[in-house]
Amino acid sequence: MKREVFFLIGKGGAVLFSDASQSPSQLPDSRKRWQMIWEHRDELEELSHSHPNGPLAFSREDETTMQALETALGKTLRFSVLAPTGMITKRGDVVATVEDEPWWSSLLRLASGMPFADDEPTATSKQSK
């Protein structure tokens, strides 16, 4: 089952909290998620979530949520989106493609029901079937 999943990442790449929806395209608001963000605000380094059906982009809702979080916490954070085709990050106004995904991205892929890069059929294997 594909579903959107959220990870709260702390210092050293520690996964501090995770949350999941039952939908591949939205993650409903959660009081617990907001409480965990606040509780871990001092060690918080990144907020990541999946888009198991794509796109590899931040949605308008993502953008407004990121702005609200940085305003509330009073600091610039790193945000990321993991999609079937890769991972992007945003810090401030800079959006970048992630070449070497962090260790926890495989957990986020698994929890989201996304295939790993090695699981994707190649053009050759598609033709031979």
C-alpha positions in Angstrom: 0.0 0.0 0.0 1.3 3.4 -0.9 1.0 6.1 1.7 2.5 9.5 2.5 5.0 9.2 5.5 6.7 11.9 7.5 10.0 11.7 9.3 11.4 14.1 11.9 15.2 14.0 11.6 17.6 15.1 14.4 21.3 15.5 14.8 23.4 12.8 13.2 20.5 11.7 11.0 18.5 10.2 14.0 14.9 9.5 13.2 13.1 11.2 16.1 9.5 10.6 15.1 7.5 9.2 12.2 3.9 9.5 11.1 1.9 8.1 8.2 -1.3 8.5 6.5 -3.5 6.0 4.7 -3.3 8.1 1.5 -0.5 8.3 -1.1 -1.3 12.0 -1.7 -1.9 13.7 1.6 -0.9 13.6 5.2 -3.7 14.9 7.4 -2.8 17.3 10.2 -1.8 15.7 13.5 -1.6 17.3 16.9 1.0 14.6 17.9 3.2 15.6 15.0 3.2 19.2 16.0 3.9 18.3 19.6 6.9 16.2 18.5 8.3 19.0 16.4 8.0 21.4 19.3 9.5 18.9 21.8 12.5 18.2 19.5 13.0 21.8 18.3 16.5 22.1 19.7 17.8 19.0 18.0 15.7 19.1 14.9 17.6 19.3 11.6 15.3 18.1 8.9 11.6 17.4 8.2 11.1 14.9 5.4 8.1 13.3 3.8 7.3 11.1 0.9 5.3 11.6 -2.3 5.0 7.9 -3.2 3.2 8.7 -6.5 5.3 11.8 -7.1 5.9 14.5 -7.9 9.5 15.2 -7.0 8.6 18.7 -5.8 7.2 20.6 -2.9 3.5 21.2 -3.1 1.9 24.6 -2.3 0.7 23.1 1.0 4.3 22.0 1.7 5.6 25.5 1.0 3.1 27.2 3.4 3.8 24.6 6.1 7.5 25.1 5.8 7.2 28.8 6.1 4.9 28.5 9.2 7.3 26.1 10.9 10.4 28.3 10.4 8.4 31.3 11.7 7.2 29.4 14.8 10.6 27.9 15.6 12.6 31.0 14.7 15.2 29.2 12.6 15.9 27.9 9.1 15.4 24.2 8.7 16.1 21.7 6.0 13.0 20.1 4.4 13.0 17.2 2.0 10.6 15.2 -0.3 11.3 11.6 -1.3 9.6 10.4 -4.5 10.1 7.3 -6.7 12.5 9.2 -8.9 14.7 10.7 -6.2 15.0 13.2 -3.4 15.1 16.9 -3.1 15.8 19.3 -0.2 15.0 22.9 0.5 16.9 25.1 3.0 15.9 28.8 2.8 15.3 29.5 -0.9 17.7 26.9 -2.2 16.2 23.7 -3.6 18.7 20.9 -4.5 18.6 17.4 -5.8 20.1 14.8 -3.4 22.7 12.6 -5.0 23.5 10.4 -2.1 20.3 9.7 -0.1 20.7 9.5 3.7 20.5 6.1 5.4 17.0 6.7 6.6 15.6 7.2 3.1 15.4 3.5 2.6 13.1 3.3 5.6 11.0 6.1 4.3 10.7 4.3 0.9 9.7 1.1 2.6 7.1 2.7 4.9 5.7 4.6 1.9 5.3 1.5 -0.3 7.7 2.9 -2.9 10.0 0.7 -4.9 13.8 1.0 -4.5 15.8 2.1 -7.5 17.0 -1.5 -8.0 13.4 -2.7 -8.1 12.4 -0.5 -11.0 12.1 -2.5 -14.3 14.6 -1.4 -16.9 13.6 -0.6 -20.5 15.2 -4.0 -21.5 13.3 -6.0 -18.9 10.0 -4.3 -19.9 10.5 -5.2 -23.5 11.3 -8.8 -22.8 8.1 -9.5 -20.8 
